[in-house]
Amino acid sequence: MATQDITKAEELKKLRSRIDWFCDNKVNAFSPTISPAPKSAERNEIESIAEGIRYFADKGITRLLIQQKYMGSYCDIYLHKALEETYFVSRNGHRIRHIDLEAAQSACRELHVKFDWEGLSLVIIQSELMPWGVLGQGLIDNEFEGYLDAHRQHAGFLEQSQLYAKMKQVKESEPYLAYTRDKASLTDKQLKDRYPAHIQRQYNALDQFAVLDLETYRQGIAIYEEQIGHFGKEQPLHFKPFNVLKKIYDDGREELPDDNRSYSLVNDDEMLVLDLSEGMVAAETERAYRWFDALSGNKEEGVVIKPVKAFNEGLPPALKIRNPYYLTMIYGVHFLRDLPQHIRKRNTGRKLECSIADWAINLELLKVPYREIDKENYHLKNLVFDRIMGEQAEALLDTRL
């Protein structure tokens, strides 16, 4: 058998195992990717609240919710009447086992008492597992801290080595100035005859060398460091729930609330409700900006904008808006300096398409009765297969979106 055939066979085996695992572990939902809001060059915003509100308004949505976006790890809570039976599922549909499960279940006690369990067996709740380091500590230590350390050392070298001062001295020297004048006026052959190849290479490299504004560079490093320190700090394990996906009753009945206002049932944090009826959009948009600015001032990641109704055909579950300081952690220390360029290049079209498709599949998954989740349910397995194919398509997108 050819190597390519063996590889395909192995991939197919892994795919089948993952789908069977999904069924064996009683997973009833598969989280969607969330697209950023459209950009606004006019407002100098790479993710724009105004454009996010406009997107939904143009689709006929007249009431929106704005909720805080939490910086942790996405997690569906399968909250059981018997709290010790509660389990947790990751963004990719994997049951989470490599955390302190007793601590996680204990962290759900306050959430558990919010429900009347008379006749109720299980509630599936979208949430954020906090803090980021519970699942992301390796990423923080190995990638984010490593990146930060590299830039600290680079900045220190530039400041201590006097490299820029030496480059400036060369650029002000008569030989260099003569070369630049000749380069602008002579033919390539004349330039070659007058200057040896190694001199041309040296002067051309000097001319093309990117010189950083050290003060701006240091500011970018400081912002990045502040964000890592804030979002990467150690805290006790806890959850920030934000939506009830499904209720399952003792008698087998199931309910899909389909209402993003369920946030208020599971989370005590503030939530804005926007009225987009005629004549109200501008005032409501400004109200949203004021709240976003207050959250940003408190070093929160940002917000998400959602319709009141959770599932709307042809629409994504939400649009996210992250503040520019937080995005420095995602794009790197030069993000604010290069913001106009990032805005110009930003394209969320494919990400939005994936988000809409993911959410539609998630609705169909939720419609599958919990008691019917098993490896013989081929309708469920086909849905999981479709979602995994979407996940593979998303892997090709810009991971910073």
C-alpha positions in Angstrom: 0.0 0.0 0.0 1.3 3.4 -0.9 2.4 5.8 1.9 -0.3 8.3 0.8 -3.0 5.6 1.1 -1.7 4.6 4.6 -1.8 8.2 5.7 -5.4 8.6 4.4 -6.4 5.4 6.2 -4.9 6.6 9.5 -6.6 10.0 9.1 -9.9 8.3 8.5 -9.4 6.0 11.5 -8.7 9.0 13.7 -11.8 10.8 12.4 -14.0 7.8 13.1 -12.5 7.5 16.6 -13.2 11.1 17.3 -16.8 10.9 16.2 -17.3 7.7 18.3 -15.6 9.5 21.3 -18.1 12.4 20.8 -20.9 9.9 21.2 -19.4 7.8 24.0 -18.9 11.0 26.1 -22.5 12.3 25.6 -21.5 15.5 23.9 -24.6 17.3 22.6 -23.1 20.5 21.2 -20.0 21.7 19.3 -19.0 25.3 19.8 -18.9 27.7 16.8 -16.0 30.0 15.8 -16.9 33.6 16.5 -16.1 36.2 13.9 -14.9 39.7 14.7 -17.2 42.6 13.8 -16.4 44.4 10.5 -13.7 47.0 10.5 -14.2 50.8 10.2 -11.5 52.7 8.4 -13.3 55.9 9.1 -13.2 55.3 12.9 -9.8 53.7 12.7 -11.2 50.5 14.2 -10.2 47.0 13.2 -13.2 45.6 15.0 -16.0 48.2 15.1 -19.0 48.3 17.5 -20.7 50.6 15.1 -20.2 48.2 12.1 -21.2 45.2 14.2 -24.5 46.9 15.2 -25.0 48.0 11.6 -24.5 44.4 10.4 -27.3 43.1 12.5 -29.6 46.1 11.9 -29.2 45.6 8.2 -30.3 42.0 8.7 -33.6 43.2 10.3 -32.6 42.6 13.9 -34.2 45.3 16.1 -33.0 44.2 19.5 -29.4 43.4 20.4 -27.5 42.3 23.5 -24.0 43.4 24.3 -22.1 41.2 26.8 -18.6 41.3 28.2 -16.2 39.0 26.4 -14.1 36.9 28.8 -10.5 35.9 28.3 -10.4 32.3 29.3 -11.1 29.0 27.5 -14.4 28.2 26.0 -16.2 25.4 27.9 -19.7 23.9 27.8 -20.9 22.9 31.3 -23.1 19.8 31.5 -24.6 20.8 34.8 -26.4 17.8 36.4 -28.9 17.7 39.2 -26.3 15.6 41.0 -23.5 18.1 40.9 -20.8 15.5 41.2 -22.0 14.1 37.8 -21.3 17.5 36.1 -18.8 17.4 33.3 -17.2 19.9 30.9 -16.6 20.0 27.2 -14.0 22.1 25.3 -14.3 24.3 22.3 -13.4 21.4 20.0 -16.0 19.0 21.5 -13.5 17.2 23.8 -14.5 16.2 27.3 -12.1 18.1 29.6 -10.4 15.7 32.0 -6.9 17.2 32.6 -8.0 19.8 35.2 -9.0 19.5 38.8 -12.5 18.2 38.2 -13.5 18.4 41.8 -12.5 22.0 41.9 -14.4 22.6 38.7 -17.6 21.0 40.0 -17.2 22.9 43.3 -16.9 26.2 41.2 -20.3 25.4 39.8 -22.1 25.4 43.1 -23.3 29.0 42.9 -24.5 28.3 39.3 -26.2 25.1 40.4 -28.4 26.9 43.0 -29.7 29.3 40.3 -31.9 26.5 38.9 -35.0 24.8 40.3 -34.1 21.2 40.0 -37.6 19.9 40.6 -38.1 17.7 37.6 -35.0 19.1 35.9 -32.1 16.6 35.2 -29.4 18.5 33.2 -28.7 21.9 31.8 -26.1 22.6 29.1 -24.6 26.0 29.5 -22.1 27.9 27.4 -19.3 29.4 29.5 -15.7 30.5 29.7 -13.4 28.5 31.9 -11.3 31.0 33.9 -8.5 32.0 34.2 -6.8 31.5 30.8 -4.0 29.6 32.5 -6.2 26.7 33.5 -5.9 25.3 30.0 -3.5 27.8 28.4 -0.5 27.9 30.9 1.8 26.1 28.6 0.9 28.4 25.7 1.5 31.5 28.0 4.9 30.2 29.2 6.3 28.8 26.0 5.0 31.2 23.4 3.7 34.5 24.8 6.4 34.8 27.5 9.0 33.7 25.1 8.0 36.3 22.5 8.0 39.0 25.2 11.5 38.0 26.4 12.8 38.1 22.8 11.6 41.7 22.3 12.9 42.8 25.7 16.3 41.5 24.8 16.1 43.1 21.3 15.1 46.5 22.7 17.9 46.3 25.3 20.5 45.5 22.6 19.4 48.3 20.4 19.6 50.8 23.3 22.9 49.6 24.7 24.8 48.8 21.5 24.5 52.2 20.0 23.7 50.5 16.7 21.4 53.2 15.5 23.9 55.9 16.4 26.5 54.1 14.4 24.2 53.7 11.4 23.3 57.4 11.6 27.0 58.3 11.6 27.6 56.2 8.5 24.5 57.6 6.7 25.9 61.1 7.4 29.3 60.3 6.1 30.5 61.7 2.7 31.2 58.3 1.1 27.6 57.1 1.8 26.1 60.4 0.6 28.2 60.2 -2.5 27.0 56.7 -3.1 23.3 57.6 -2.8 23.8 60.5 -5.2 25.6 58.3 -7.7 22.9 55.6 -7.3 20.3 58.1 -8.3 22.1 59.4 -11.4 24.4 56.7 -12.8 23.6 53.6 -14.8 23.9 50.2 -13.2 27.2 49.6 -15.2 28.6 53.0 -14.2 27.7 52.3 -10.5 29.3 48.9 -10.8 32.5 50.3 -12.2 32.8 52.9 -9.5 31.9 50.9 -6.4 33.0 47.4 -5.5 30.2 44.8 -5.1 30.7 44.5 -1.3 30.4 48.3 -0.8 27.2 48.3 -2.8 25.8 45.4 -0.7 26.7 47.2 2.5 25.2 50.5 1.6 22.1 48.9 0.1 21.6 46.8 3.2 22.0 49.9 5.3 19.5 51.8 3.2 16.9 49.0 3.6 17.4 48.3 7.3 14.2 49.0 9.2 15.0 51.5 12.0 12.6 51.3 14.9 11.4 54.3 16.9 12.7 53.0 20.2 10.3 54.9 22.3 7.3 53.5 20.4 8.9 50.1 20.5 9.3 50.2 24.2 5.6 51.3 24.6 4.5 48.4 22.5 6.5 46.0 24.6 5.1 47.5 27.8 1.5 47.2 26.5 2.1 43.6 25.5 3.7 42.8 28.9 0.8 44.4 30.7 -1.8 42.3 28.8 0.1 39.1 29.4 0.5 39.9 33.1 -3.2 40.8 33.4 -4.8 37.9 31.5 -2.2 35.4 32.5 -2.3 36.0 36.2 -3.1 33.1 38.5 -6.6 32.9 40.0 -8.7 30.2 41.5 -10.6 28.1 38.8 -14.0 29.6 38.1 -16.5 30.0 35.3 -18.2 32.8 33.5 -21.4 31.3 32.0 -23.2 33.2 29.3 -26.0 31.2 27.7 -28.3 28.3 28.4 -28.3 26.0 25.4 -30.6 23.2 26.5 -32.6 21.9 29.5 -33.3 18.2 29.9 -36.0 17.0 32.2 -36.4 13.8 34.3 -39.3 12.7 32.1 -37.2 13.0 28.9 -38.6 16.3 27.8 -36.1 18.8 26.4 -36.2 22.5 25.9 -34.0 24.8 23.8 -34.5 28.3 25.3 -33.2 30.0 22.2 -32.8 33.2 24.1 -29.5 35.0 24.8 -31.1 36.8 27.7 -30.5 33.6 29.6 -27.2 35.3 30.4 -29.0 37.1 33.2 -30.1 33.8 34.7 -26.5 32.4 34.9 -24.3 35.5 35.2 -24.5 38.5 37.5 -22.4 40.8 35.3 -24.0 43.7 33.5 -25.5 43.3 30.0 -26.7 46.0 27.7 -29.9 45.6 25.8 -30.0 47.8 22.6 -33.2 49.0 21.0 -32.6 49.5 17.3 -36.0 50.8 16.4 -36.2 53.8 14.0 -34.3 56.8 15.3 -32.6 54.9 18.1 -29.5 53.4 16.4 -27.1 56.4 16.8 -27.9 56.9 20.5 -27.7 53.2 21.3 -24.5 52.9 19.4 -22.9 55.6 21.5 -24.2 54.0 24.7 -22.5 50.8 23.6 -19.2 52.7 23.0 -19.3 54.2 26.5 -19.7 50.8 28.1 -17.0 49.3 25.9 -14.6 52.1 26.8 -15.3 51.5 30.5 -14.6 47.8 30.2 -11.4 48.6 28.3 -10.4 51.0 31.0 -10.7 48.0 33.4 -8.4 45.9 31.2 -11.2 43.6 30.0 -10.9 41.9 26.6 -13.9 43.4 24.9 -17.5 42.6 24.1 -19.7 40.4 22.0 -22.8 41.6 20.2 -25.8 39.2 19.9 -29.4 39.2 18.8 -31.9 38.5 21.6 -32.9 35.3 19.8 -30.0 32.9 19.9 -30.5 31.0 16.6 -31.4 33.0 13.5 -31.2 31.5 10.1 -28.3 32.8 8.1 -26.8 34.8 11.0 -23.8 34.1 13.3 -24.3 33.6 17.0 -22.4 36.8 17.8 -19.7 39.3 16.6 -16.8 40.1 18.9 -15.0 43.4 19.4 -11.7 43.2 21.2 -9.9 46.4 22.5 -6.7 47.5 20.8 -4.5 46.9 23.8 -5.7 43.3 24.1 -5.1 42.9 20.3 -1.5 43.9 20.9 -1.2 40.5 22.7 -2.6 38.8 19.7 -0.9 40.6 16.8 2.4 41.6 18.6 4.2 44.6 20.0 4.0 46.6 16.8 0.2 46.3 16.5 -0.8 49.9 17.4 2.0 51.3 15.2 0.8 49.2 12.3 -2.9 49.5 13.0 -3.8 51.3 9.6 -2.0 48.6 7.7 -3.9 45.9 9.7 -7.2 47.6 9.1 -6.5 47.8 5.4 -5.7 44.1 5.2 -8.5 42.8 7.5 -11.0 40.6 5.8 -13.5 38.6 8.0 -15.7 37.3 5.2 -14.7 33.7 5.4 -14.6 33.7 9.2 -18.1 35.0 9.2 -19.3 32.3 6.8 -17.7 29.6 9.0 -19.3 31.0 12.1 -22.8 31.0 10.5 -22.3 27.4 9.3 -21.0 26.2 12.7 -23.9 27.7 14.6 -26.5 26.2 12.2 -24.9 22.7 12.8 -24.8 23.3 16.5 -28.6 23.9 16.5 -29.1 20.6 14.7 -26.8 18.9 17.2 -28.8 20.3 20.1 -32.0 19.0 18.6 -30.7 15.5 19.0 -32.3 14.1 22.2 -29.6 13.7 24.9 -30.8 10.1 25.5 -30.2 9.2 21.9 -26.6 10.2 21.8 -24.8 7.0 20.9 -22.6 5.4 18.2 -25.7 4.0 16.4 -27.1 7.4 15.8 -25.9 8.1 12.3 -27.7 11.4 12.0 -25.7 12.7 14.9 -22.5 11.2 13.6 -23.1 12.9 10.2 -23.6 16.2 11.9 -20.4 15.8 13.9 -18.5 14.9 10.7 -19.8 18.1 9.0 -18.7 20.1 12.0 -15.2 18.6 12.0 -14.9 19.4 8.3 -15.8 23.0 9.1 -13.2 23.0 11.8 -10.6 21.9 9.3 -11.6 24.7 7.0 -11.3 27.2 9.8 -7.7 25.9 10.5 -6.7 27.6 7.2 -7.9 31.0 8.3 -5.9 33.7 10.1 -5.8 32.4 13.7 -5.8 36.0 15.0 -9.3 36.6 13.8 
